[in-house]
Amino acid sequence: MSAPSTPNAASEFARGLAGIVAGRTAICSLDGDLRYRGYSIEPLALAGNFEEVAYLLLYGELPTAAELAAFSGRVNAAARSLDPAVTDALERLAVSAPHASPMDALRTGVSMLGQVEGDNLPGSREQLLAQAEKLLGQVPAVLAAWMDLSAGRRIGPWPEGSIAKALLERLTGHVPSKEHVAIFGTTLVLYAEHEFNASTFTARTVVSTGSDMHSGITAAIGALKGPLHGGANEKVLEVLTHIGSADRAEPWVHEQFAAKRVVMGFGHRVYKDGDVRAKLLGRMCREMVRGTAGEAIEDLAERVERLMLSAKSLKPNLDWPAARVYHALGLPVQVFTPIFVVARMSGWTAHIIEQIGDNRLIRPLSLYSGPQPRDYRPLATRG
Ligand SMILES: CC(C)(COP(=O)(O)OP(=O)(O)OC[C@H]1O[C@@H](n2cnc3c(N)ncnc32)[C@H](O)[C@@H]1OP(=O)(O)O)[C@@H](O)C(=O)NCCC(=O)NCCS
């Protein structure tokens, strides 16, 4: 006799699914160290080539020079050819809601991209890969378009070059230095993928129902927006700006503990002994701002880190240095989480393709905690 397909009713559950293995993936492992498709994060991050990593996540292997050039060309072409139905709708939204979060614009934008493409059912693996490549180019272009439109400008042209270079140029309004493109590329690589985090799991859940890639990505953007997930990088800068200087760090940190508030940019569901990505980028950030006014923020950040470690044994996560890097690059705070979206598009689409390739509906059980069984009373008999 075969085993039942569902377990017996559970008497216990894991809050927030902590510690639960909810599926299998060949894309990323966090066991011991962070690896994308078997490659350690460090050399990938130091190379800082986001397109190379996106190709690796999607296709499973590092590209040859020719494969990378063709892939980058297709992504860049997608960034240059946003459907006017989408940009016209964004223009209308920018007039009526210019202060809307760019995260909302991205969520709406991806939903519209799916609608104009007629994306309704998952296609073949080749069709899904083509959709993923297109989204990799379209999403940063939608972000840049929204930033123009919400500031009352016409949409500027999408520049030549890598996503890191083109997006940085579009968001800051000037051609970035090689050093700035390099560290920005590193942040995209570090944000690209992270196994079964909340937004990726959301995307996989959506497509496990047989729904389409754009629906999965739209839902994932909604999940990433929250401050306990992607939204943390914007909150980090607000915190650092609010504290102001290193000498004010100690009373501020104690105030947070007394009020039982979480400190943004610290702690992690999986890494309990520090986030390797934060260590790597933290070092690079300090190096980048050496000898500039940015050193004051690094001193403050270091002070907060020491206090968090000694008081609560909590270490920074990636959002802690990423916020400082983006600030030092001259980026406005409201694009920090949208940049995370641009990067994570690679991981999300890879997971969606993996889920569709070996699908079973994701549908867990719950432990009922409501009223005992009771009888229905018709409306007329209720007081
Ligand atoms: C990421 C996060 C949601 C993980 O949550 P989690 O796995 O449920 O947290 P844990 O179970 O490890 O928390 C253990 C304890 O540390 C505390 N803690 C965790 N992160 C904390 C933080 N950033 N600041 C203060 N206290 C924190 C918890 O409140 C909990 O305290 P308690 O035992 O008194 O209730 C949480 O660390 C957090 O909210 N961090 C700030 C937001 C952030 O930076 N998010 C980006 C994540 S990459």
PDBQT file of the ligand as one rigid body, heavy atoms in Angstrom, charges set to zero:
ROOT
HETATM    1  C1  LIG A 401      15.151  39.315   9.669  1.00  0.00    +0.000 C 
HETATM    2  C2  LIG A 401      14.229  39.031  10.845  1.00  0.00    +0.000 C 
HETATM    3  C3  LIG A 401      12.776  39.288  10.404  1.00  0.00    +0.000 C 
HETATM    4  C4  LIG A 401      14.403  37.576  11.249  1.00  0.00    +0.000 C 
HETATM    5  O1  LIG A 401      13.397  37.309  12.145  1.00  0.00    +0.000 OA
HETATM    6  P1  LIG A 401      13.349  35.977  12.994  1.00  0.00    +0.000 P 
HETATM    7  O2  LIG A 401      14.102  34.873  12.356  1.00  0.00    +0.000 OA
HETATM    8  O3  LIG A 401      11.925  35.704  13.287  1.00  0.00    +0.000 OA
HETATM    9  O4  LIG A 401      14.120  36.459  14.298  1.00  0.00    +0.000 OA
HETATM   10  P2  LIG A 401      14.753  35.561  15.459  1.00  0.00    +0.000 P 
HETATM   11  O5  LIG A 401      13.805  34.469  15.781  1.00  0.00    +0.000 OA
HETATM   12  O6  LIG A 401      16.138  35.180  15.112  1.00  0.00    +0.000 OA
HETATM   13  O7  LIG A 401      14.839  36.589  16.647  1.00  0.00    +0.000 OA
HETATM   14  C5  LIG A 401      15.438  36.205  17.862  1.00  0.00    +0.000 C 
HETATM   15  C6  LIG A 401      15.367  37.353  18.832  1.00  0.00    +0.000 C 
HETATM   16  O8  LIG A 401      16.186  38.426  18.357  1.00  0.00    +0.000 OA
HETATM   17  C7  LIG A 401      15.419  39.591  18.214  1.00  0.00    +0.000 C 
HETATM   18  N1  LIG A 401      15.821  40.283  17.006  1.00  0.00    +0.000 N 
HETATM   19  C8  LIG A 401      15.969  39.731  15.784  1.00  0.00    +0.000 A 
HETATM   20  N2  LIG A 401      16.343  40.684  14.913  1.00  0.00    +0.000 NA
HETATM   21  C9  LIG A 401      16.421  41.828  15.622  1.00  0.00    +0.000 A 
HETATM   22  C10 LIG A 401      16.751  43.145  15.264  1.00  0.00    +0.000 A 
HETATM   23  N3  LIG A 401      17.053  43.464  14.020  1.00  0.00    +0.000 N 
HETATM   24  N4  LIG A 401      16.750  44.089  16.223  1.00  0.00    +0.000 NA
HETATM   25  C11 LIG A 401      16.442  43.779  17.494  1.00  0.00    +0.000 A 
HETATM   26  N5  LIG A 401      16.103  42.535  17.894  1.00  0.00    +0.000 NA
HETATM   27  C12 LIG A 401      16.095  41.580  16.954  1.00  0.00    +0.000 A 
HETATM   28  C13 LIG A 401      13.980  39.099  18.104  1.00  0.00    +0.000 C 
HETATM   29  O9  LIG A 401      13.058  40.106  18.452  1.00  0.00    +0.000 OA
HETATM   30  C14 LIG A 401      13.980  37.932  19.032  1.00  0.00    +0.000 C 
HETATM   31  O10 LIG A 401      13.892  38.428  20.328  1.00  0.00    +0.000 OA
HETATM   32  P3  LIG A 401      13.038  37.652  21.454  1.00  0.00    +0.000 P 
HETATM   33  O11 LIG A 401      13.661  36.288  21.544  1.00  0.00    +0.000 OA
HETATM   34  O12 LIG A 401      13.196  38.483  22.679  1.00  0.00    +0.000 OA
HETATM   35  O13 LIG A 401      11.631  37.609  20.938  1.00  0.00    +0.000 OA
HETATM   36  C15 LIG A 401      14.578  39.932  12.040  1.00  0.00    +0.000 C 
HETATM   37  O14 LIG A 401      15.932  39.713  12.393  1.00  0.00    +0.000 OA
HETATM   38  C16 LIG A 401      14.336  41.398  11.754  1.00  0.00    +0.000 C 
HETATM   39  O15 LIG A 401      13.193  41.874  11.888  1.00  0.00    +0.000 OA
HETATM   40  N6  LIG A 401      15.401  42.164  11.341  1.00  0.00    +0.000 N 
HETATM   41  C17 LIG A 401      15.252  43.556  10.983  1.00  0.00    +0.000 C 
HETATM   42  C18 LIG A 401      14.688  43.697   9.574  1.00  0.00    +0.000 C 
HETATM   43  C19 LIG A 401      15.728  43.379   8.531  1.00  0.00    +0.000 C 
HETATM   44  O16 LIG A 401      16.849  43.831   8.585  1.00  0.00    +0.000 OA
HETATM   45  N7  LIG A 401      15.283  42.598   7.537  1.00  0.00    +0.000 N 
HETATM   46  C20 LIG A 401      16.129  42.191   6.444  1.00  0.00    +0.000 C 
HETATM   47  C21 LIG A 401      16.414  40.717   6.531  1.00  0.00    +0.000 C 
HETATM   48  S1  LIG A 401      17.593  40.194   5.350  1.00  0.00    +0.000 SA
ENDROOT
TORSDOF 0
